[in-house]
Amino acid sequence: MKISWMDERLTAPQKRVILWSLGALLLGLIMNAYHYSLEGAKGLYLWNRTGLFRSLILMAFIPGSLALLSFPLEKLQKKSASKIMRGFSLASSVVVALLSVGILAFLILGPRSGSVEPPRLKLINPVQGIQPSSLAAGGILSNSAAPLTAQPAGPSAVPASLAPPLLRLSFSSDPHWGADTSNTQARSDILAHIAERKPDAFFMLGDTVETGSKALMWNFALADLEAIIPSVPLKVLLGNHDALFGGQYLYKKAFVQKDFKSDSGSPYYYSIDAGAAKIIVLDLPWGTEQFNARQKKWLTKTLAESNRTKPVIVLSHSFFYASGYDDPELDKPWYDHFQNIPAVTPLFEQYGVDLVISGHNHYQEYLEKNGVRYAVIGAMGGIPDPKPTYVSPASKWIAVNQHGWLDVDIYEGEMVLSFRDQNNAVLHQEQIRY
């Protein structure tokens, strides 16, 4: 009895076309499996050019489908139709195989072969925490920005006189180095003002570069950062643009030091002890595509074990509550995040998170929902998003078409949030009790 998986009744041309189609299928599946193992790739599929990435999956099945269609045609008296279909199958097998190998090589070799200069920056190592350094001898605050005294009276008004802060933090997001549409002057101004302020830490919340697989863009970013804020403790999150096409490897070369360690074991999500506050970084470049069971378990444990006498600040690239618009090109809603809100915000509310800061939308916005405060600060230089056509019910204040950043000063029992423009002018302030 013949034990070959191919029936001996198949002709040599039929066996050949099947083998070629199976080879193309295997290469196509390997390419797609590798692509979707990369940071942010699943989000890219769901949020951007879905049709294109769906085609890359389906193309692997084209040669086999054509081969199967050729079999019934063998029953015809004239065999030309069957031969033509087999020819199409073989040709498509070659095309799919070459395309799959080419894309796989691009994804593997492209970012890995990129040369990124070793950064000369004061990068924050999560396990070492953040040591406040802004208090001068005798308890006098050095280089402190005074609260806005002209703030109208009310529950969010900031007192004209406050004791020196326990911790001074700065945040911004979405500078998009390498994008022709980014505002290089605004970006440089923001960095210069933050360098002058000398916070205890500066967090960039992602989309540092326009295309993560291009080493030149990372080197542009490093050159500016090293020139303007080399001595400011810095932590940079991975954004969706940073992750494009294997960009995670260049991101790690640029901003994950060799001695990096985190409580999660991941370079993309971790917690940081900042003395007067607990800072928790999440891996949400597009939405919840990277928010697997492991990250959720770690987040739940970290929140449950946090010191309730200190404020808890959560950082992510993609937002939660936010105003925005329906993107006509991608046919996606860029506002109140339909993935992040149901998956993550219940944990914020359950464990009493004080403040959540994100980027992704190119606005400055302050929001409140169910006792949790949210700030969107994607205004570091990327092209401003259009005026919102949807205003989140949680929104309390928004600035459109304004580049800038957010300062957070932490005092005993309260935090003061100062939204600033690129010229260091205060646009809005909030006082948060904790």
Number of C-alpha atoms within 10 A of each C-alpha: 3 7 7 7 6 12 10 11 8 11 10 10 12 18 16 15 25 23 16 21 29 17 19 29 24 16 21 26 19 15 23 19 13 14 19 15 11 18 27 29 25 19 19 22 15 17 15 17 13 13 10 11 17 12 10 18 16 13 22 29 20 18 30 25 13 22 25 17 15 23 16 9 17 14 10 11 8 10 12 12 14 21 17 13 20 25 18 18 25 23 16 22 31 17 16 24 22 15 19 24 17 13 18 20 12 15 20 16 13 19 22 18 13 17 15 21 14 12 18 14 19 16 20 22 19 22 14 13 15 21 14 17 15 21 18 11 8 6 11 13 16 14 13 17 13 10 19 18 11 10 15 10 9 7 9 14 17 22 14 11 10 10 10 20 22 20 24 26 21 22 26 28 33 32 29 27 26 20 16 11 13 19 18 18 11 21 23 19 20 25 23 19 16 23 17 14 20 22 23 21 23 25 18 27 29 27 28 29 31 25 23 27 28 23 24 18 22 29 21 14 18 23 15 15 21 15 15 19 20 18 15 22 20 21 19 21 25 30 33 28 23 30 27 22 25 27 30 24 23 26 24 15 20 22 23 20 15 9 6 16 16 16 14 15 10 12 20 22 23 22 23 20 16 21 14 20 20 22 22 21 22 22 26 26 31 28 26 20 18 21 19 10 9 10 17 16 11 16 23 15 11 18 21 14 10 18 12 15 11 18 24 22 20 20 26 29 30 26 29 26 28 29 28 21 19 14 12 8 8 12 11 13 16 19 21 20 18 14 13 20 16 11 13 16 17 13 17 22 14 12 16 19 23 20 22 25 26 30 31 25 25 26 31 31 25 25 22 16 13 12 12 15 20 26 28 31 30 36 32 36 29 29 21 20 17 13 14 17 11 15 16 15 13 17 18 12 13 20 19 15 14 22 28 30 28 29 22 20 23 24 18 16 11 15 22 22 22 23 26 20 22 22 13 17 12 18 17 19 22 17 18 18 14 18
